[in-house]
Amino acid sequence: MRSAQSAAKEVAEMVSVSPRLSGDANVAVSSTPVETTAPDTRGLMSGHKITQAEVDSAIEAAAARHNVDVNLVRSIIKVESNFNPHAVSRKGAIGLMQLMPATARELNVRNPFDVTQNVDGGVRHFKGLLQNFNGDVRKSLAAYNAGAGAVTRNGGVPPYAETRNYVNRITQLYGKDNPFPATNNPIHVTQGSNGHRVFTNE
């Protein structure tokens, strides 16, 4: 409870120096002087719209930069924020990749409301989890949701309903009926001996 309150306070502080949304969900306005705001929010403060093209460009660039399948990144974002760059969860997670303030700091993301920084930080974080769990996508997704410690302690996806639902939703989006176009570096899906689908990027 205390950590959630702390995260909420950090988000409130970020919002106080970040653009505020007007009636148009895609346009941000603020009465805060530009000088007190991170430089990368100035475009938003002048009424700049965050377009789908900008979101797509940020996703594709981060996926290519960190060698993570772009379709997997899109699947994560769909479940995390439904592609809303202004999303803030009840726990304080921010933006497209729903970065917690503490995680954003660890990733050197100065402004988690900035689309490019948010996506790059989230993809970097997920790539680190993939490396930590030897390319196991399900474990990495579970760690993105519940933390690497929970996955390690449980030897796999922890028995939390939220985390299991999260992993299943993303793997279903990203699986056989993937609604996104194919890419050059797909995650391979195979059938395990227990009848479950196994995802690997090798």
N, C-alpha and C positions, 0 to 999 in steps of 0.2 A: 504494500500500500504506500509506504514511504517513498519507494523508488518511482512509483507512478505519479505521486504528487510532485516529486522533484523534476521528473520529465515534463510534467504539465507546466511547471514554473519556467523551465528552460524554453519550452515552445512559446509561452506567452511573451518571454523576453525577445525571442527571435521575431515573433509576429509584430512586436512593437517597433522594430526597425526594418520590417519587411513590408512589401506592398500589401494593401488591403483590397479585398475583392469588392467591386462595384456590383450593380445588379446583373451585369453581363458576367457569367462565370468564367469567361476567358480574358477579361480585362481587369487589370489591377490598378488601383489608385491609392494614393496616400497623402496625408497632410504633413508627414514627417519630412524635414529638410533633407535634401539629397546628401549633404555633407555627413549626416549621421548614419547613412545607409551603406551597406556593402556596395562597392562599385558595380558589381555584376547585377544589381537590381535596378539600376537607373533606367534601363530600357522599359522595364515593367512599370516603373513609376510614371513614365511619360505616356502611358496608355498603350504600350506595345502588347499585341495579342500573342499568346503562346499558341502557335498553330500546330496542327497534327503533323505537318511536315517537319517542324522543329523537333517535336517529340520523336518522330521516326529517325531523324538524323542523329539525335543524341543516342538513341538505342543502337543504331547500326554502328556508329563510331565506337561506342564503348565495347560492344560485343566483339568487333574486329580487333580493337586495341588489346583486349584481354583474352582473346581466343576462346570465347564462350559462344555457343550457338545462339544466333540472334533470335531464333524462334523460341528458345528456352527462356531468354530474357523477356521476350514479349509475354510469354505465358506467366512468368512470375509477376510482371507488372499488372497484367489483367487481374490476377487474384489479389495482389497486394493493394492496388489503388484504383482498379478499373480505368487506368490511363488518366487519372485526374492529378495533374501536377500540384494542385493546391490541397490535396487530401491531408488531413491530420487526424490520426486515430485517437480514441479515448485514452490510450496509453501514452500518447505523445509522439508516435511515429509520423514521419514527415515525408510528403511528396510521392513521386511515382514508385520508388523502391521502398518507401516507408522506413526511412532510416531513423532510429532512435537518436536523440541528441548526443548521447555519449558515444555511440557508434560513429556518428558523423565526425565528432572530434577526433576519434582514433584514426579515421580515414583521411584526416585533414580536409574535410569538406567544410569550407568557410560558410557557405550559404546553402543549406539543404533544400531551400525553396527554389534554387536555381536548377532548371531541368538538366543541363549538361553535367553540373557537379553532382547532382543527386544520382543520376543514372550511372555515371562513371564510378562513384563511390560504391553504389550497391552492387554493380557488376564486379568490381575489384574484391569486395567482401565475399561475394558468392564464389569467385574464382579461387580465393584463398581456402574456402571451405571444401571445394572440389579437390584441391591439392591435399588438404588435410585428411580427407576421407577417400583418397586413392581413386578419384573419379566416380565414386558412387553418388549418383544424382539424387536418389531418394534420401540418403543420409544427409547430403549437403542441403537439400531443401528443408529437411527437418531441422537442421542446425540453423538455417537462416531464420526459421520461425521460432524455435524454442531455445536455441543456443547450442553451441558445440558440446558444452559440458553435459547437457541432458542426453544428447545422442551417444556420447562416449559412455556415460553411466549405464545406459540402457542397452548398449551394444547394437543400436540401430534406432529406427524411428520410435520415439518414446510413446508410451501408452496414453497420450493426451488426446482427447477427442478433437480439439482444435487443430493440433499439429497433424494428426492423421488425415483429417478432412482437407487441410491445406495441401499436404503432399499429394493426396489423391486427386484433388481438383487440378493441380498443375500438371501432373503426369497424364491425366486424361486429356487436357487441352493439348499437351505436347505429344501425345501418343499417336496411335494409328489414325485417328480422325483429326489430325492436326489441321486447324483452319488457316494456318499461316503458310506462305509459300516456302518451298524447300530452299535450303542454303547449301553452300559448298562443304560445310563441316558439321553434318548432323550428328546428334547423339544416336547411337545404335540401340534398338530395342530388340531384346531376345526373350525367349520363354525360359524361365528357370525351372529346375527340377521339381519345385513345389507348385508349379503352375502359374506363378506370378511373373509379371513382366519385369525384366531387368534392364535398366538404363545405364549406358556407359558411353563415354566420349572417346574411347580408345578403339 
